[in-house]
Each structure stands twice: as C-alpha cells, then as structure tokens.
Amino acid sequence: MDSSSLQEMENSNSENSMNTCNNTSSSAGASSSGSTVSRYENQKRRDWNTFGQYLRNHRPPLSLSRCSGAHVLEFLRYLDQFGKTKVHNQVCPFYGHPHPPAPCPCPLRQAWGSLDALIGRLRAAYEENGGKTETNPFGSRSVRLYLREVRDLQSKARGVSYEKKKRKRPPQQLTTPPPAQPQAPDEGS
C-alpha cells in the first residue's frame, strides 16, 4: 500500500474522530442536489478502498473471502506507524500524564477512538459489499479484544479516561391527578 493513501486515511481518521456528522444540514443538501454523500459515507468508502488495497498488496495477496480477524489485526498494527497520538511506555517518566511537560522518545500510535471508528466503518462497509454478518472479520472476537486492550493501554499511558458516555434521560414529569373539586350539596332534595 502506498504511503499517500495511508496518510490520507490517517488524516481523515483524525478529522473524523474530532467531527460528527450533522445529519440535518447534510440531509438538507442531499435532498436538494440528490447526489451529495455524507462525510461518513465518503470516509467509509475511502477506508474500504484502503483496506482493499492493503489486501492486494499483502504477501501473498489475500481475497476478502479469506480475510480473518488476524488479518484485520495485522492491518491495524500496520496503521500504527501513521499515528499521531503519543503513547508512553511504562518506563517513561511521563507515563500516566495527559500533558507531559517535555518531549520523550515514546512512539506515536493510532488513537483508540480512531481505530474504533475505523473498525465500525469497515464493519458496515463489509456487509454493504455483500459480506455476511456471521463472517465479518471486523466484528470478530479478536478484533474486539484488541480494541479493548488498546483502549485500556492508552488510557493508562496517557492518563485519559475512556468511559462510556452516559445517556442523558429527559427529566420525568410527575403526573399528579388534578385536585378533586368538592361537590356542592344538592339544594332540591
């Protein structure tokens, strides 16, 4: 795989991890022109093409049908060389510090959030391109475990917590019955 397509993928991954699609504005543009594709769809297509290129350049070349979770892990580890996130080693004096005061020789890696988003897009693209959910290598147990391991390692090394965002529930309104109206006594009885 050439470094320019991987660099493009890395740049768009880092952009994508900081951005979320605004479906209201993009869907308004899509309905007026009819051919506008969302950022997510464009990114998914680029990621899918990059993974396809990786498979073609693999030695020996791999077909998608023979691709396994192990090949996906190999791809993710390969992408690490294009990462921009400093991940401190345990022996580094800045291990566990989110904002180290000085430079250190620790490696740059792909951020966990970028890898997680990438796998989500590739998982969807695999199924959109005719793959079966049961055989999806991007959803394999080994890939899920790897992502969890990367998240935990980066969380400790960078001193950053990756906790799930809690959903905000709308405040429940108490429904109290209206006060009972006292009935006036019947005067005609």
C-alpha positions in Angstrom: 0.0 0.0 0.0 1.4 3.4 -0.8 2.0 5.8 2.0 0.0 8.6 0.4 -3.3 6.7 0.6 -2.5 5.6 4.1 -1.6 9.2 5.0 -4.9 10.3 3.6 -6.6 7.7 5.6 -4.9 8.8 8.8 -5.7 12.4 8.2 -9.3 11.7 7.5 -9.4 9.4 10.6 -8.2 12.1 12.9 -10.6 14.6 11.3 -13.4 12.1 11.7 -12.7 11.3 15.3 -13.0 15.0 16.1 -16.1 15.6 14.0 -19.5 14.2 14.0 -21.8 14.4 11.0 -24.5 16.9 11.2 -27.3 15.0 9.5 -29.7 17.9 9.5 -27.5 20.1 7.4 -26.1 17.3 5.2 -29.5 15.8 4.6 -30.9 19.2 3.5 -28.1 19.5 1.0 -28.6 15.9 -0.2 -32.3 16.3 -0.8 -31.7 19.4 -2.9 -28.9 18.1 -5.1 -29.7 14.4 -5.0 -26.1 13.3 -5.3 -24.4 14.7 -2.1 -22.9 11.9 0.0 -22.4 12.4 3.8 -18.9 12.7 5.2 -19.4 9.3 6.9 -20.2 7.6 3.6 -17.2 9.2 1.9 -14.9 8.1 4.8 -16.4 4.6 4.8 -15.7 4.3 1.0 -12.1 5.6 1.4 -11.5 3.2 4.3 -12.9 0.3 2.4 -10.7 1.1 -0.6 -7.7 1.4 1.6 -8.3 -2.0 3.2 -8.9 -3.5 -0.3 -5.5 -2.1 -1.4 -3.9 -3.5 1.8 -5.3 -6.9 0.9 -4.0 -6.7 -2.7 -0.5 -5.6 -1.5 -0.4 -8.3 1.2 2.2 -11.0 0.5 0.7 -13.4 -0.6 -2.3 -11.3 -1.8 -5.5 -12.0 0.0 -9.0 -12.2 -1.2 -11.7 -10.7 1.0 -13.3 -14.1 1.5 -10.1 -15.5 3.0 -9.6 -12.5 5.3 -9.8 -13.2 9.0 -9.7 -11.2 12.3 -6.0 -11.9 12.4 -5.5 -10.1 9.0 -7.6 -7.2 10.4 -5.3 -7.0 13.4 -2.3 -7.0 11.1 -3.8 -4.1 9.2 -4.4 -2.1 12.5 -0.9 -2.7 13.7 0.4 -1.6 10.3 -1.6 1.6 10.6 0.1 2.4 13.9 3.1 3.7 12.1 1.0 6.6 10.7 -0.5 7.5 14.1 -0.2 10.9 15.8 -1.0 10.0 19.4 1.9 9.8 21.8 1.5 6.6 23.9 4.0 6.5 26.8 5.8 3.3 27.7 5.6 2.1 31.3 9.3 3.1 31.9 8.7 6.6 30.6 8.7 9.3 33.4 5.5 10.8 31.8 3.5 7.5 31.9 0.0 8.4 33.0 0.4 12.1 32.4 -2.1 13.6 29.9 0.0 16.7 29.2 3.7 15.8 29.6 5.9 18.9 30.3 8.7 17.8 28.0 9.3 15.6 24.8 10.0 11.9 25.2 11.0 9.1 22.7 7.8 7.2 23.2 6.1 6.0 20.0 3.3 7.7 18.1 0.3 5.4 17.6 -3.2 5.4 16.2 -5.6 6.8 18.8 -8.0 4.2 20.2 -11.0 6.4 19.1 -9.8 6.5 15.5 -9.3 2.7 15.4 -12.7 2.1 16.9 -14.4 4.4 14.4 -12.4 2.8 11.5 -13.5 -0.7 12.5 -17.1 0.5 12.8 -17.0 1.9 9.3 -15.2 -1.2 7.8 -17.7 -3.5 9.5 -20.6 -1.7 7.9 -18.8 -1.5 4.5 -18.1 -5.2 4.6 -21.8 -6.0 5.0 -22.8 -3.4 2.4 -20.5 -5.1 -0.1 -22.1 -8.5 0.2 -20.4 -9.9 3.3 -22.4 -11.9 5.8 -22.6 -10.6 9.4 -21.6 -14.0 10.8 -18.3 -14.0 8.7 -17.5 -10.3 9.2 -13.8 -10.3 10.2 -14.1 -6.7 11.5 -16.6 -7.9 14.1 -14.5 -10.9 15.3 -13.8 -11.5 18.9 -10.1 -11.0 18.4 -10.7 -7.5 17.0 -13.0 -6.5 19.8 -10.4 -7.8 22.4 -7.6 -5.9 20.6 -9.6 -2.6 20.6 -10.3 -3.1 24.3 -6.6 -3.7 25.0 -5.6 -0.6 23.0 -8.2 1.5 24.9 -7.0 0.3 28.3 -3.3 0.7 27.5 -3.8 4.2 26.1 -6.0 5.2 29.0 -3.3 4.2 31.5 -0.4 5.5 29.4 -1.9 8.9 28.7 -3.8 9.4 31.9 -7.1 9.7 30.0 -10.3 8.0 30.9 -12.3 6.4 28.2 -15.5 5.8 30.0 -18.7 5.3 28.1 -20.8 8.4 27.8 -23.9 8.1 29.9 -27.1 8.8 28.0 -29.0 11.8 29.3 -32.5 10.8 30.1 -35.2 13.5 29.8 -36.4 14.6 33.2 -39.5 12.7 34.1 -42.5 14.8 34.8 -44.6 13.8 37.7 -48.1 13.3 36.7 -50.3 14.2 39.7 -54.0 14.0 39.3 -55.8 17.3 39.4 -57.2 18.2 42.9 -60.7 16.9 43.4 -63.4 19.5 43.2 -65.8 19.4 46.2 -69.3 18.9 45.0 -71.9 21.4 46.2 -74.8 19.8 48.1 -78.0 19.4 46.2 -80.5 22.0 47.2 -83.5 20.4 45.6 -83.6 17.3 47.8 
